[in-house]
Amino acid sequence: MPRALSLSFAIPVLLAACSAPSPPDPERPPVPKAPMSPVTASANAYKDAARDAAAATQAQAAEGARAADAATP
């Protein structure tokens, strides 16, 4: 009996959670996305590593400039 009672409450809740998807916006059609090729993925990884290295270098240069300014009387 408790199982049937719990199912009678669970089924309407699950059905209420399911709704039809919203229609696409006619003014902004969806843009198709192609899968990323291995060449593109490795190029993006290289670019990310280069950006990180450049940011680290700039941070070190700024720290060095601050230290030089602090050491100057």
Secondary structure in CASP SS format (residue, H / E / C, confidence):
PFRMAT SS
TARGET T0000
AUTHOR 0000-0000-0000
METHOD secondary structure of the structure
MODEL  1
M C 1.00
P H 1.00
R H 1.00
A H 1.00
L H 1.00
S H 1.00
L H 1.00
S H 1.00
F H 1.00
A H 1.00
I H 1.00
P H 1.00
V H 1.00
L H 1.00
L H 1.00
A H 1.00
A H 1.00
C C 1.00
S C 1.00
A C 1.00
P C 1.00
S C 1.00
P C 1.00
P C 1.00
D C 1.00
P C 1.00
E C 1.00
R C 1.00
P C 1.00
P C 1.00
V C 1.00
P C 1.00
K C 1.00
A C 1.00
P C 1.00
M C 1.00
S C 1.00
P H 1.00
V H 1.00
T H 1.00
A H 1.00
S H 1.00
A H 1.00
N H 1.00
A H 1.00
Y H 1.00
K H 1.00
D H 1.00
A H 1.00
A H 1.00
R H 1.00
D H 1.00
A H 1.00
A H 1.00
A H 1.00
A H 1.00
T H 1.00
Q H 1.00
A H 1.00
Q H 1.00
A H 1.00
A H 1.00
E H 1.00
G H 1.00
A H 1.00
R H 1.00
A H 1.00
A H 1.00
D H 1.00
A H 1.00
A H 1.00
T C 1.00
P C 1.00
END
